[in-house]
Amino acid sequence: MSRLSVWVAGARPRTLPASAMPVVVGTAAAGHAVVWRTVAAFVVALGLQIGANYANDVHDGVRGVDTERRLGPPRLTASGLASPRAVTVAALVSIGLAGIAGLALAIATTLWLLPIGAAAMLALWLYSGGPKPYAELGLGEAMVFAFFGVMATAGTAFVQAETVSAAAWWSSAAMGLLIVAILEANNLRDIPTDAATGRRTLAVRLGDRRTRILYRCEVVAAYAVVVVGVLVGIADERFGLSQWALFALASWPLAIHPMETVGRAEGRELIAVLEGTSKLVVAFGALLALGLWIAGASAR
């Protein structure tokens, strides 16, 4: 591998849709887009995601969590492809770029975004770092839902429109559930190695069978949120989603394969579930965003 490809692989590009699509959906929920704010929101989202990936790489590598028994792609620190110091610098640079973009958005909108952004940075660092990583307390899913789902989607809507509509809140919950499903697929695959190294993620605590059930529940719940949001919107459009949001349901065929595979896959076969869920996030987010844009255009 070339030096560049090593660092690209270390950034875990397959996970990046999880950070990009909430920006797309949040912008659509806002009803309009300011170009520089859209670009800045993408920088914040991608910078935090890449920073989180590098931080997780170095923390797990140093703690011995990533071992040769790990089924996913090799990690930079654990495999010796990069030093812990270099990976830490890469994480801090990514987080720093996100911070600069976030500061620009805060100045343009409200400085209340600063403590929220600081909390997000702290959360990504403490996921697998610090004296007691919260991923080992079984709290990873809750934090990912809050920061990479709700905050990313609703936060993007806010920096575009300087308000958060009901549609943005409903959409943020749906996106958050699917992004958590990506994490669930990853943690399901890693149960054997995590358990062996004492890393008690929620998947380790629940066990293999219940984690597979939880994954399916998260995917189904994302679609249920859209349906419920539309039903609320029919009753009172101020508090729900437009019927155009039902476009997101057209992505269901892409959910079938990972939903079926997760029930029987073992070992490396679970990587297909992770990849399929990432593709589902893209399709679901794109179709939901399309419906939100049409709803906004119709309202105007």
Residue pairs with C-beta under 8 A, 6 or more apart in sequence:
1 9
1 81
6 76
6 81
6 82
7 76
7 82
7 90
9 73
9 74
10 53
10 54
10 57
10 75
10 76
10 81
10 82
10 87
10 90
11 50
11 53
11 54
12 50
12 53
12 73
14 274
14 275
14 278
15 49
15 53
15 182
15 278
16 46
16 49
16 50
17 278
17 279
17 281
17 282
17 285
18 49
18 148
18 179
18 182
18 278
18 281
19 45
19 46
19 48
19 49
19 148
19 152
20 42
20 45
20 46
21 175
21 281
21 282
21 284
21 285
21 286
21 289
22 45
22 148
22 149
22 152
22 153
22 156
22 172
22 175
22 179
22 285
23 38
23 41
23 42
23 45
23 152
23 153
23 156
24 285
24 286
24 289
25 153
25 156
25 171
25 172
25 175
25 285
25 288
25 289
25 292
26 41
26 152
26 153
26 154
26 155
26 156
26 157
26 160
26 168
26 171
26 172
27 33
27 38
27 41
27 156
27 157
27 160
27 289
28 288
28 289
28 290
28 292
28 293
28 296
29 153
29 157
29 165
29 167
29 168
29 171
29 292
30 156
30 157
30 158
30 160
30 161
30 165
30 168
31 160
31 161
31 165
31 292
31 296
31 299
31 300
32 160
32 161
32 296
33 160
34 160
37 105
37 108
37 159
37 160
38 160
40 101
40 102
40 104
40 105
40 159
41 101
41 105
41 155
41 156
41 159
41 160
43 97
43 98
43 100
43 101
44 98
44 101
44 102
44 105
44 117
45 98
45 152
45 156
46 98
47 94
47 95
47 96
47 97
47 98
47 99
47 101
48 94
48 95
48 98
48 120
48 121
48 124
48 147
48 148
49 148
50 94
51 91
51 92
51 94
51 95
51 98
51 121
51 124
52 91
52 124
52 127
54 76
54 87
54 88
54 90
54 91
54 94
55 88
55 91
55 95
55 124
55 125
55 127
55 128
55 129
56 127
56 128
57 66
57 75
57 76
57 77
57 78
57 87
57 91
58 76
58 77
58 84
58 87
58 88
58 91
59 65
59 128
59 129
59 133
60 66
60 75
60 77
60 78
60 128
60 199
61 75
61 76
61 77
61 78
61 84
61 87
62 77
62 84
63 128
63 197
64 197
65 128
65 193
65 194
65 197
65 199
66 75
66 77
66 78
66 193
67 78
67 193
67 196
67 197
69 192
69 193
69 196
70 78
70 190
70 193
71 189
71 190
71 193
71 267
71 268
71 270
71 271
72 186
72 189
72 190
72 271
74 81
76 82
76 86
76 87
77 83
77 84
77 87
82 90
95 121
95 124
95 125
98 117
98 121
99 117
99 121
102 113
102 114
102 117
103 114
103 117
105 113
105 159
106 112
106 113
106 114
106 117
108 159
109 158
109 159
109 162
110 162
113 155
113 158
113 159
116 151
116 155
119 147
120 147
120 151
123 143
123 146
123 147
124 147
126 133
126 134
127 133
127 134
127 135
127 140
127 143
128 135
128 136
134 140
134 143
135 199
135 201
136 198
136 199
136 200
136 201
137 200
138 200
138 201
138 202
138 205
139 202
140 183
140 187
140 201
140 202
141 180
141 183
141 184
141 202
144 176
144 179
144 180
144 183
145 176
145 177
145 179
145 180
146 176
148 176
148 179
149 172
149 173
149 175
149 176
149 177
149 179
149 180
150 169
150 172
150 173
150 176
151 172
152 172
152 175
153 168
153 171
153 172
153 175
153 176
154 164
154 168
154 169
154 172
157 163
157 164
157 165
157 168
157 172
158 164
158 168
166 229
166 233
166 238
166 239
166 240
166 241
167 229
167 233
167 240
167 241
167 242
167 245
167 292
167 295
170 225
170 226
170 229
170 232
170 240
170 241
170 245
171 229
171 241
171 245
171 288
171 292
173 225
174 222
174 223
174 225
174 226
174 229
174 248
174 284
174 288
175 222
175 281
175 284
175 285
175 288
177 218
177 219
177 221
177 222
177 225
178 218
178 219
178 222
178 277
178 280
178 281
178 284
178 285
179 281
180 218
181 215
181 218
181 219
181 222
181 277
181 280
182 274
182 277
182 278
182 281
184 203
184 211
184 214
184 215
184 218
185 215
185 258
185 262
185 270
185 273
185 274
185 277
186 274
187 194
187 201
187 202
187 203
187 204
187 211
188 203
188 208
188 211
188 212
188 215
188 262
188 270
188 273
189 267
189 270
189 271
189 273
189 274
190 201
190 203
191 201
191 203
191 204
191 207
191 208
191 211
194 200
194 201
194 203
194 204
195 204
202 211
202 214
203 211
206 214
212 262
212 263
215 262
215 273
216 259
216 262
216 263
219 255
219 258
219 259
219 277
219 280
222 284
223 248
223 249
223 252
223 255
226 241
226 245
226 246
226 248
226 249
226 288
227 246
227 249
229 240
229 241
229 245
230 240
230 241
230 242
230 243
230 245
230 246
231 240
232 239
232 240
232 241
233 239
233 240
233 241
233 242
233 243
233 245
234 240
234 243
241 295
242 291
242 292
242 294
242 295
242 298
243 295
244 290
244 291
244 292
244 294
244 295
244 298
245 288
245 291
245 292
245 295
246 291
247 287
247 288
247 290
247 291
247 294
248 284
248 287
248 288
248 291
249 287
250 287
251 280
251 283
251 284
251 287
254 276
254 279
254 280
254 283
254 284
255 280
257 272
257 276
258 272
258 273
258 276
258 277
258 280
261 269
261 270
261 272
261 273
261 276
262 270
262 273
265 272
265 273
